[in-house]
Structures are given as structure tokens and as C-alpha cells.
């Protein structure tokens, strides 16, 4: 959706919902379904461990260290779960 907003030059201050952006971009729903299917397939590939242990550790947030103040950032795995 971020890419569509950039292509259509919609500023972030303009409060448009995703349906309006999709209609404005004239995008087919099948394209969005296919993108979601590929993202889930890639997530399965990573979670199986085929990509190596380092990538899997980073996705599961098992890296040592301090985190910054405030609300935790939204990450790729949260997006896949949604």
C-alpha cells in the first residue's frame, strides 16, 4: 500500500483508507491476494530454517541488547500474522 501511495503522490497528511487508494490505483484484488500468498510462502520458508539460523533468530527477536523507548516498532512478522 505504501508503494501505491507513493506512485499516486498521495501525501501522508491526506487521510485516505486503503480501499480508496486501491480504487484510485485501479488495482485488481487478485493481485493483492497473490502478493499475500507469496508473502506467507516466504514466511514459511524462513520459519522452517531453510534460510539459515541467523535470519530466523532476527525474526523471532531473540537478539540480545537494549531496545529504545516508546512503542515497539511494527516488524515484518507482525505484518505476516495480521
Secondary structure, DSSP 8 states (H G I E B T S, - for coil): -HHHHHHTT--TTS---HHHHHHHHT--HHHHHHHHHHHHHHHHHHHHTTT-HHHHHHHTT---S---SSS----HHHHHH-
